[in-house]
């Protein structure tokens, strides 16, 4: 099963999530750590806040930041963190890029990379292929 989200491409053979992150908190926390360890922010508080935000977004894939954060305090903290000049696109994506490179290098043979924000676990019928 392959599931593409705005957070990651999910495939069991690559060691990524194959179900909604909130369904298995141990796997969920491990995934967040793997996705963030290659890109540290200059302040421990920013790193922790980003991990918290990623966790909230992962539990509610496809939702807006306010819907994922579920309350005003977390929403305000998320927007304040993202507006911080030390939180750059490069720092946000660095951990994900490092984790993706490590997973890809661990695969023997061919690797098909799909980039999409659409998630579907249904097969295309032969009539529509």
Rosetta blueprint (number, residue, H / E / L):
1 X L
2 X E
3 X E
4 X E
5 X L
6 X L
7 X L
8 X L
9 X E
10 X E
11 X E
12 X H
13 X H
14 X H
15 X L
16 X L
17 X L
18 X L
19 X L
20 X L
21 X H
22 X H
23 X H
24 X L
25 X H
26 X H
27 X H
28 X H
29 X H
30 X H
31 X H
32 X H
33 X H
34 X H
35 X H
36 X H
37 X L
38 X L
39 X L
40 X L
41 X L
42 X L
43 X L
44 X H
45 X H
46 X H
47 X H
48 X H
49 X H
50 X H
51 X H
52 X H
53 X H
54 X H
55 X H
56 X H
57 X H
58 X H
59 X H
60 X L
61 X L
62 X L
63 X L
64 X L
65 X H
66 X H
67 X H
68 X H
69 X H
70 X L
71 X L
72 X H
73 X H
74 X H
75 X H
76 X H
77 X H
78 X H
79 X H
80 X H
81 X H
82 X H
83 X H
84 X L
85 X L
86 X L
87 X L
88 X L
89 X H
90 X H
91 X H
92 X H
93 X H
94 X H
95 X H
96 X H
97 X H
98 X H
99 X H
100 X H
101 X H
102 X H
103 X H
104 X H
105 X H
106 X L
107 X L
108 X L
109 X L
110 X L
111 X L
112 X L
113 X L
114 X L
115 X L
116 X L
117 X L
118 X L
119 X L
120 X L
121 X L
122 X L
123 X L
124 X L
125 X L
126 X H
127 X H
128 X H
129 X L
